[in-house]
Amino acid sequence: MAKKIFTYRGKTLEELQSMGLNELSQLLTSDARRVIKRGFTDAEKKLLKNIRAEKRNIETHCRDMLILPEMVGMSIKVYSGKVFVPVLIDIEMIGHRLGEFVLTRNRVAHSAPGVGATRSSSALSVR
């Protein structure tokens, strides 16, 4: 069985990486196109500079940074509000934001109710 090649709107990864930002913006959604048209912020420009220099252990607070084809295959640590969480960027992530892949809220798992929590909890056996 042949391996399926992922394409983004009919373009392979090599074609996407060879495109300029203006050509790429025509393939992206309207909000991503707007980000590219307005230009990146200073922090996003610094992040792009580090990515293009192929630095290791890149940490960023730019959760709203657009994922571009040149980032595919890299691991970038994105701040979750508490810690930096590593994100391995895949081809399917192009056009999304870095913050979409790093959750800011933890899952809450409650245990059994404590002693004296409610009147009904006194009927339960406390172990």
N, C-alpha and C positions, 0 to 999 in steps of 0.2 A: 504494500500500500504506500502510495506517495505521501511524502510529508507536506502538510498544508503550509503554504507561505502566507503570512499575514500581510495584508495590504491595508493602508489607510486611505479611504476614498479612491481606490484604484491605483495607488502609488506604493511601491515597495519601500523598505527602509533606506536603501541606497539612494533611491530617487529623492526621497524626502530630505536626506542629509545633504544632497548636492544643491537643493533649492536655497534661494535667499529668503530672508524673513518676509518680504513683500509677497513673493510667490506662495510661500507656505500659508500666509494669512488668508489667502483666497480659498484654501481648502478647509480652514478651521471654522468653528462656529462664530457667531456674530460677537459674542462677548470676548472671545480670544482674539478676534480680528481687531476689536476696539482697543485691547491692551497693547497690541503691537503697533497700532496706528498712533496712539498717544505716547508711546515710548515707555521704556522700563524705568523704574525708580532707581535711585543711586544704589540702594542695597541689592536690588535685582541685577544691576549692571556689574556690581562687585562679584556676585555669585556666578554670573555668566563668565566673567573673566577667569575665576578659579576653575570653572568647568572646562573652559577652552585650554587652560594651562595644564589640564589633566592632573590636578592636585589630588592627593589622597586625604581621607578623613575630613571632608568638607562638612561643616556644620552651619546651619542657617536658621534664621528666624523668619525667613520669607515664605510663609505658608501659602501666600497668594501668588507665588511664582508659577508661571505657565510652564508645563513640561514640553520641551522642544525635542526634535529628533536627535540632536547632538548629545542629549543627556542619556539616551538609551544605553543600558548596560552598566551605568554608574550606580554607586551606592552613595546616597546623600543623607546626612543625619539632619532631620527636621525637628524643630523644637515643639514639644507637645504642651508647653505651659509648665512643665515640671522637669522633664528630661529630654535629651535628644534621642529620637527614635530613628534607627537606620531604615531607609527606604531603598529597595533595589528597583530601579526604574526599568520597566518593560515597555515593549513597543505599543501595547494596548493602552498605555497611560498617556500617550501623546494628546495634547489639547486639554488635559485636566490640570488641576492645581496640585501642588505638593501637599497642601494641608488636607486634601481629601483622603489621603492614605495614612494619616496619623491621627488617631482619635485623641480628643482632649479630655474625655470623661471616661472614667473607669467603670466597669460593670460592678454593680452592687450586689453582693450575695449576703443576704441576712441569715443569721443563724437562729437558733431557737430563742424565744422571748426570755428575757431575764426575770429574776425573781421580783415579784411585785409590779410587773409591767402592766397587767390588767387583772381584773377580778377573775377572769376565766383562766389565767395562767397559773393560779394557785391549785387548780384541779389537776394540772399536769405533773407528772413525776419529774423532779429535777435531778439530773444525773451529773 
